[in-house]
Amino acid sequence: MSGPGRLDLVSLFREAGQRAYGESVTQLQHALQCADLAHRDRADDEVVVAALLHDIGHLVQHEEDREDHHHGNGGAGFVRPFVPARVAWLIEHHVIAKRYLCTVDVRYVDQLSPASRRSYTMQGARLQPEEQLRLETRPWFVDAVRVRRWDDAAKVPGAACPPLIAYAPLLERYFGPQTWMAGPGIDR
């Protein structure tokens, strides 16, 4: 899957991206929808990559680790050697951004899907005031909130969005050459 200076994310998405996401879409469909929303919102390349890979931790976690629901930490650690610090930080903090949004807007919880509501509770629910302030003062926090909002919106069965190959230049810039082979959501 990888070599020195290379991480083949296309192979990872081909192998594990067809897993159910806990919603009505697969992991790959969710990632593609999130990246498309970021692109449509005119996010810069780093934010688009973070949106595409925000749940990569779900694809690399071992089965016994899934219950901790800290896939943001695992995903950030997985890509950190290859990406700018901002990308890893956004992947890591998209989970706490959900907790932030639910803390500052009590109606936000009601907008979450049932799976997101369950994970919100398991992830610690509302933030304490000092946690909230610490996040609000971080330089990339606004982008983490954007990734979180796209994450919540990227669960539409059958949504039309570009395939993974549309992100080839970005993936290859950060992760090196990828193994581009046909597959659902990869090339069409």
C-alpha positions as CSV (number, residue, x, y, z in Angstrom):
1,M,0.0,0.0,0.0
2,S,2.8,2.4,0.7
3,G,6.5,2.9,0.4
4,P,9.0,5.6,1.3
5,G,7.3,9.0,0.9
6,R,4.2,7.3,-0.5
7,L,0.8,6.4,0.9
8,D,-1.6,4.7,-1.6
9,L,-5.0,6.1,-0.4
10,V,-6.7,5.0,-3.7
11,S,-6.0,1.4,-2.8
12,L,-7.3,2.0,0.7
13,F,-10.5,3.5,-0.6
14,R,-10.9,0.7,-3.1
15,E,-10.5,-1.9,-0.4
16,A,-12.3,-0.3,2.6
17,G,-14.3,2.5,1.1
18,Q,-17.2,0.4,0.2
19,R,-17.9,-0.3,3.9
20,A,-21.1,1.0,5.3
21,Y,-20.7,4.3,7.0
22,G,-23.5,3.9,9.5
23,E,-25.6,6.1,7.3
24,S,-27.2,5.5,3.9
25,V,-23.9,5.9,2.1
26,T,-20.5,4.1,2.0
27,Q,-17.3,5.5,3.4
28,L,-16.1,6.5,-0.1
29,Q,-19.4,8.1,-1.0
30,H,-19.4,10.1,2.2
31,A,-15.8,11.2,1.6
32,L,-16.5,12.3,-2.0
33,Q,-19.6,14.2,-1.0
34,C,-17.7,16.0,1.7
35,A,-14.9,17.0,-0.6
36,D,-17.3,18.1,-3.2
37,L,-19.1,20.3,-0.7
38,A,-15.7,21.8,0.3
39,H,-14.8,22.4,-3.4
40,R,-18.2,24.0,-4.1
41,D,-17.7,26.3,-1.1
42,R,-14.4,27.4,-2.6
43,A,-12.2,25.9,0.1
44,D,-8.5,25.9,-0.6
45,D,-6.6,22.7,-1.4
46,E,-5.6,21.9,2.1
47,V,-9.2,22.1,3.4
48,V,-10.5,20.1,0.4
49,V,-8.0,17.3,1.2
50,A,-9.0,17.4,4.9
51,A,-12.7,17.2,3.9
52,L,-11.9,14.2,1.6
53,L,-9.9,12.4,4.3
54,H,-11.7,13.5,7.5
55,D,-12.9,10.0,8.2
56,I,-9.8,8.1,7.1
57,G,-9.4,6.9,10.6
58,H,-12.5,4.7,10.1
59,L,-10.7,3.0,7.3
60,V,-7.5,2.3,9.2
61,Q,-8.8,1.5,12.7
62,H,-8.7,-2.1,13.8
63,E,-12.1,-3.6,14.6
64,E,-11.4,-3.6,18.4
65,D,-10.6,0.1,18.3
66,R,-13.8,1.2,16.7
67,E,-15.8,1.7,20.0
68,D,-13.6,4.6,21.1
69,H,-14.9,6.9,18.4
70,H,-11.7,8.9,18.2
71,H,-11.2,8.3,14.5
72,G,-10.1,11.9,14.1
73,N,-7.0,11.2,16.1
74,G,-6.2,7.9,14.3
75,G,-6.8,9.5,10.9
76,A,-4.7,12.5,11.6
77,G,-1.8,10.3,12.9
78,F,-2.1,8.2,9.7
79,V,-1.7,11.1,7.3
80,R,0.4,13.5,9.4
81,P,3.8,12.4,7.8
82,F,2.5,13.3,4.4
83,V,0.4,16.5,4.8
84,P,0.8,20.1,6.1
85,A,0.1,20.4,9.8
86,R,-3.2,22.2,9.0
87,V,-4.6,19.2,7.2
88,A,-3.8,16.8,10.0
89,W,-5.2,19.2,12.6
90,L,-8.5,19.6,10.7
91,I,-8.9,15.8,10.4
92,E,-8.2,15.4,14.1
93,H,-10.5,18.2,15.2
94,H,-13.6,17.6,13.0
95,V,-15.0,15.4,15.9
96,I,-14.7,18.1,18.6
97,A,-16.1,20.6,16.1
98,K,-19.3,18.7,16.2
99,R,-19.3,18.9,20.0
100,Y,-18.6,22.6,19.7
101,L,-21.5,23.2,17.3
102,C,-23.9,21.3,19.6
103,T,-22.7,23.3,22.6
104,V,-23.2,26.7,21.0
105,D,-26.4,25.9,19.2
106,V,-28.7,23.4,21.0
107,R,-30.7,23.0,17.8
108,Y,-27.7,21.6,16.0
109,V,-28.1,18.3,17.9
110,D,-31.5,17.8,16.4
111,Q,-30.1,18.3,12.9
112,L,-27.6,15.4,13.4
113,S,-28.4,12.0,11.9
114,P,-29.2,9.2,14.4
115,A,-25.7,7.8,14.0
116,S,-24.1,11.2,14.6
117,R,-26.3,11.8,17.6
118,R,-25.1,8.5,19.1
119,S,-21.5,9.2,18.5
120,Y,-21.8,12.7,19.8
121,T,-22.9,11.3,23.2
122,M,-20.0,8.7,23.2
123,Q,-17.5,11.4,22.2
124,G,-18.2,13.5,25.3
125,A,-21.3,15.6,24.3
126,R,-21.3,19.3,25.3
127,L,-17.9,21.1,25.8
128,Q,-16.9,22.7,29.0
129,P,-16.5,26.5,28.7
130,E,-12.7,26.3,28.9
131,E,-12.7,23.7,26.1
132,Q,-14.9,25.9,24.0
133,L,-12.6,28.9,24.5
134,R,-9.5,26.9,23.8
135,L,-11.0,25.9,20.4
136,E,-12.3,29.3,19.5
137,T,-8.8,30.7,19.8
138,R,-7.1,28.2,17.5
139,P,-6.1,29.6,14.0
140,W,-7.7,26.7,12.0
141,F,-10.8,26.3,14.0
142,V,-13.1,28.1,11.6
143,D,-12.0,25.5,8.9
144,A,-12.7,22.6,11.3
145,V,-16.2,23.9,11.8
146,R,-16.6,24.1,8.0
147,V,-15.4,20.5,7.6
148,R,-17.8,19.4,10.3
149,R,-20.8,21.1,8.6
150,W,-19.9,19.4,5.2
151,D,-19.5,16.1,7.1
152,D,-23.0,16.4,8.4
153,A,-24.4,17.3,4.9
154,A,-22.4,14.6,3.1
155,K,-24.8,11.7,3.7
156,V,-27.1,11.8,0.8
157,P,-27.8,8.5,-1.0
158,G,-27.2,8.7,-4.7
159,A,-25.8,12.2,-4.6
160,A,-23.9,13.1,-7.8
161,C,-20.3,14.2,-7.2
162,P,-17.0,13.8,-8.8
163,P,-15.2,10.4,-8.5
164,L,-12.0,10.0,-6.5
165,I,-9.8,10.4,-9.6
166,A,-11.0,14.1,-9.8
167,Y,-8.7,14.5,-6.7
168,A,-5.7,12.8,-8.3
169,P,-3.5,16.0,-8.4
170,L,-4.2,16.7,-4.7
171,L,-3.7,13.1,-3.6
172,E,-0.5,12.7,-5.6
173,R,0.9,16.0,-4.4
174,Y,0.7,15.0,-0.8
175,F,0.9,11.2,-0.9
176,G,2.9,10.3,-4.0
177,P,1.8,8.2,-7.0
178,Q,-1.5,6.4,-6.5
179,T,-2.8,3.1,-7.9
180,W,-5.6,4.2,-10.2
181,M,-7.7,1.2,-11.1
182,A,-11.4,1.1,-12.0
183,G,-13.8,0.8,-9.1
184,P,-17.1,2.3,-7.9
185,G,-16.5,5.9,-7.1
186,I,-12.9,5.8,-8.1
187,D,-13.0,6.5,-11.8
188,R,-16.5,7.5,-12.8
